[in-house]
Structures are given as C-alpha cells and as structure tokens.
C-alpha cells in the first residue's frame, strides 16, 4: 500500500500495511537495509536470511521494515514477494545516500546501505535502524581519504543505529575519533568495549556503557531533545558462542592487506578482497559468524526500539 502517514515526505514512500499500522499506533518499528539481500549470500540463501532477520526483529518485540528502492519509490517494509524479487533479481545496485536521488529519479531498483537506510528511515518516521556493522575510517585513510559515508550520514539523520560496532578490517581507532569529533554519541549496551562485528571487542573502550534498555531510550530521546539532528550509535557485541578470536582475524587481515597491495587491488574492492581472505583463513568461520551477528543485532535492535516506544508513550501521557 502507499501511505503518506501525515505527508512527512514529498518523496514517494510505499509502506506495507503492517509497518503503516505500527507507525500510526506508535508501536516499535526497526528499519533494515536491503543490501544484505542483494549483496550477501546467493539465491535462495539470501532470501532465507532476510526472513530470519525479520523474524529476529519480531522476536525482539518490534515490526521489521526492510527498506528498498523500486520504480522511483522507497519501499518501507517488504512483503514476502518483495523479498523474493529482490533476492532473485541479479544486478540490483547498492545505493548509498549520495546515489539516492539519481536512482529514485531514474526509476530503477536499488538496495539500501546503512547510509541510505538512515535517510529512508527518517523520512518514514522510523526511529530505530539495525545493522550488523557500520562502515568507518579505512586503514590507510591518512593518504587514501577512504572514509565510509555511513559516518557522515550519522551527523545528518535523526535515527538510533543499533549495530555490533564496525568490521575489524577498518581503522577502529580513527573511526572512534571521527565519531567523537562529530559529536555522535556512542553507547555500548551491557558491554564495556566497542565491538568489532563478529569479534566481541575491538580492544577500545566505549565512551559510555548503559545496561538498561529504558535508560538507553531516555538517552536517545534526550539527545534529540537537546536539538541534535543526528544519530545515536548503540552497540551490542555478538554472542560469545558466535564470536571469532580477534587475534586470529587481525593476523588474516594484515596478510590480506599485503596481498591486496601486491595484487593492485584498490578502492572499494579492497573490502571484499579482505573479507574473502579472512573467510578462507578462518575456514568459513567468519561467514557463519557474519550470519549470526546479523540476526543477533536485529533482535537487540528490536528490544531497544520497544523500550524507546514505551518511553515515548509514558512521556506523552
């Protein structure tokens, strides 16, 4: 269905009935990126994964809203048929926030990344977004200037982002410095450290730790009440039984980066090259851990979104 929900946005937004009803009622909704469907596993495993992620959101007490771009419109929530279509259609481009106007104007299909999902979520009035991991400052950014657009979008979109930190292949120290410089609150939920995707710890302490979901909800709302229009970054590590040893991953990353330099791999291709090398080095453990963290973060995001929706209800009484 097409719903304007108070005509928040002149950009055409197409809501599923379930998402529209939840937003109207003030029930918790968690936005999800569609890049996981189109640029993750091959078909039909990608469709099965997308459904598992949505099930995890429901298990956490919220309504999933998988985002996508189709025919000049932003899909806010996908039907089962939509998921199947996105999963089975080859060549759907990955669309970041800088690409959104072109893809929407052109009328093609597109899969949202973290950055474009934040734009779409805010337009749709969704306060929470969940992703396995965010982009960040790449190693060697001092000379390459390779910094993920996710970080810039955090300064522009009023959405709470729930994730398992950032991938260890990044320069996580510089990523944390960037977030501090741009005043993006980073709160670790029930854990001392900033996590590193499928590694529980990056070795870096999080600026803040909060153990209570209701208190996190208050902190998120207070950030926006202070006049800030950007995101709040909420991190939760993957479960211990699903995690990979950080030293093992780091050794594989160092070898893969050296190989990438030798082979002339540059730019955005480096990430895929290194991730595949890590998967080989860990004998497939990283791929399984990747799947686990996607599902776990979705459920945690739903729990935090539910706490935030309840906080807003209490405040509005």
Beta strands, then each sheet from edge to edge (+ up, - down):
strand 1: 13-15
strand 2: 29-32
strand 3: 63-70
strand 4: 73-76
strand 5: 93-95
strand 6: 110-112
strand 7: 128-130
strand 8: 160-163
strand 9: 185-189
strand 10: 193-196
strand 11: 199-205
strand 12: 208-210
strand 13: 232-235
sheet 1: 1+ 4+ 3- 2- 7- 8- 13- 9- 12-
sheet 2: 1+ 4+ 3- 6+ 5+
sheet 3: 10+ 11-
end
